[in-house]
Amino acid sequence: MKPSIAARSAVAATILCTVSGCFLPAHPEGVSIGLRVDDGVVTLYIPLCAGQKIAWAYLDDPLGDGKQLWRGDGPTDPAAKVVRLGGSGWKSQTGSYRYDGHEIGVGVELADVDFGYGAGVTRKLRSDLPKGTYESNGKQMTPAQLDAQDHC
């Protein structure tokens, strides 16, 4: 059975956005997450609203075969806004990953809600960000600036 036109369009839009480097949260207001890389480890800042919790996160290769490079399920602190991918703060992990400058796709799924956050990155992430800052849509941002987005 052939997928519906709407389903095919949604998949095409997701792939296009991931490959083009735009941030693609499935959140209705279009909230951006923050990313940073330190010694090959990707850290995310997720602007969670009160009561929201992270269920899982993943890294994939958006320009390759869509292969999932790493996935972490059940963060040990699901309400934490700062998440290290590949770190010890996950109940289970599959794959391994160290950022090497190639394109990556990042996804974060929230528990008990019908949306998550994602980012398609087709450029090299900065490794020279000052401590406590993140890159979001090509801009350097603080956690306060990320939290100030109209999303809760």
Backbone hydrogen bonds, N-H to C=O, Kabsch-Sander energy under -0.5 kcal/mol:
donor,donor_aa,acceptor,acceptor_aa,energy
8,R,4,S,-2.6
9,S,5,I,-2.6
10,A,6,A,-2.2
11,V,7,A,-2.1
12,A,8,R,-2.4
13,A,9,S,-2.6
14,T,10,A,-2.1
15,I,11,V,-2.5
16,L,12,A,-2.8
17,C,13,A,-2.5
18,T,14,T,-2.5
19,V,15,I,-2.8
20,S,16,L,-2.3
21,G,17,C,-1.0
22,C,17,C,-1.4
24,L,118,G,-0.7
26,A,116,G,-1.4
27,H,116,G,-0.6
30,G,27,H,-1.7
34,G,45,Y,-2.6
35,L,135,E,-2.4
36,R,43,T,-1.9
37,V,126,R,-0.8
38,D,41,V,-2.3
41,V,38,D,-2.0
42,V,40,G,-0.5
43,T,36,R,-2.8
44,L,83,V,-3.1
45,Y,34,G,-2.4
46,I,44,L,-0.5
46,I,81,K,-3.1
48,L,46,I,-2.1
52,Q,49,C,-2.2
53,K,111,A,-0.5
54,I,78,P,-2.9
55,A,109,E,-3.2
56,W,109,E,-1.4
57,A,72,G,-2.2
58,Y,107,G,-2.4
59,L,70,W,-2.6
60,D,105,G,-2.5
61,D,67,K,-1.8
64,G,61,D,-0.8
66,G,61,D,-1.2
69,L,59,L,-2.0
69,L,67,K,-0.6
70,W,59,L,-1.7
71,R,94,T,-2.1
72,G,57,A,-2.6
73,D,92,S,-2.8
74,G,55,A,-2.5
76,T,89,G,-2.4
80,A,77,D,-1.9
83,V,44,L,-2.3
83,V,81,K,-0.6
85,L,42,V,-2.8
85,L,83,V,-0.6
86,G,84,R,-0.5
87,G,84,R,-1.0
91,K,73,D,-1.0
91,K,74,G,-2.2
92,S,73,D,-1.7
94,T,71,R,-2.4
96,S,69,L,-0.8
99,Y,40,G,-3.3
104,I,121,V,-1.3
105,G,60,D,-2.5
106,V,119,A,-2.8
107,G,58,Y,-2.1
108,V,117,Y,-3.2
109,E,56,W,-2.7
110,L,115,F,-0.9
111,A,53,K,-3.0
113,V,110,L,-0.6
117,Y,108,V,-2.8
119,A,106,V,-2.6
120,G,22,C,-1.3
121,V,104,I,-2.4
121,V,119,A,-0.5
122,T,120,G,-0.5
133,T,130,P,-1.7
134,Y,141,M,-3.0
135,E,35,L,-3.5
136,S,139,K,-2.7
139,K,136,S,-1.7
141,M,134,Y,-3.5
141,M,139,K,-0.5
146,L,142,T,-2.2
147,D,143,P,-2.7
148,A,144,A,-1.4
149,Q,146,L,-1.1
151,H,149,Q,-1.3
